[in-house]
Amino acid sequence: MVLALVIGTVGHSQDSTVSDPDPKRFQSQIDQFLTSTQESLLPDSVVLFIGSSSIRLWELDQYFPDYNALNRGFGGAHISDMLHYIDVIINPYSVKAVVFYCGDNDISSGKTPDHVYNDFLRIYDKIISLFPAVKFYYIPIKPSISRWGKWDNMNQTNHKILTLSKWNSALYYVNTSTPMLEIEGTPNPKLFIEDGLHLNVTGYDLWTKIVRDRIAQTLD
């Protein structure tokens, strides 16, 4: 495995006091994914978007019409949930690229940056083992109004993955988080719906421009 050695060095740094939620709470959503896969033709060279609600709510047909973009996000997900279902989510497809956003709920639940980073290493390694030529685009955990008190831990997690991306040619850190901050360093409220957590159209417009530009620069 690409990152097996790295995982081995950090595996005991997880915060054992915070348990992973039961992934079976998403079984109905996964069943819907399976039904959709069985009822449709499988496109080639898929750009697969996976993660939590920030992925699920992204209107990919509108924002990425020129890519075979496929949405496999489910709201409230932790990375541990993605790991549990990753074979179901990714295996049926010929995947050219993965766009990943998850970890927001993990930190909010009390998991440490090391815990979330270790889970990220596991899912990254799993995807690379399935598709060695895939390009992996990491969208950093976003600074949000409702979870601003958790930002230090979220930012630590992001920086760990940014550091990893600097020596891993398949991993692209797509900096959407810095442009979401105002001059004084707090989240821009114009990017969120009323809950202060999820993006509005303006927020998705911002993300889309940044992600599209990075994909255009790097994806063959």
C-alpha positions, 0 to 999 in steps of 0.5 A: 500500500502506498501509505502503509508505512505512514499509517503504521506510524500514526495508528495509535495516535487516534483519540480512543475516547471518541467512537465512530458512529454506526455506518449502518445509519446510511444503509438506505442511502447506500441502497439508493446508490446501488439501485442507481448504479444498476439502472444506469449505464456506467460512464467511463473516466468518472470524476467521483465526488465523495464525502459528507453533505457539502458534497451531497448538496453540490449540483454537479450536473449544473457545475460540472456538465463537461465531466462525467461527474458523479455524486456519492455524498451522504449528509452527516458522514464521517470518514469512517463511514466512507471507509465502511462503504468505499467498495460499494461507492467506488468499485463499479466505476472506471474512476479517473479522479476523486474529489473528496470532502469529509472530516467536518463532522468528525472534528465536530464530534470531538475527534482529534486532528490525528484521528481524522488524519489517520482515517484520511490516510486509510481511505486515500490508500484504499482508493489508490490501491483500487485505482493506481492512476487516479488523481485525488483532489482534497477539499479542506475542511471548511471554516464555517460560522456554526463550527468556528469554535472547532476551526483550530482542530480543523485547520490542523487537520488540513495542514497535515494533509497539505504537507502530505500533498507536497510529496505525493504526486497523486494528491492535490490540496485544493485551497477552498478554505482561505478564500472563504475567510474575510480580511479579519480571518473569520468566515464570510457569512455571504457563503452560507445558508441560515444554519451557518454550516452549509454552503449557499449558491454563492459558496458553491460558485466559489468552490466550483471555480477553484475546483474546476480550475485545479482539475483543468490544470492537472487532469489529463 
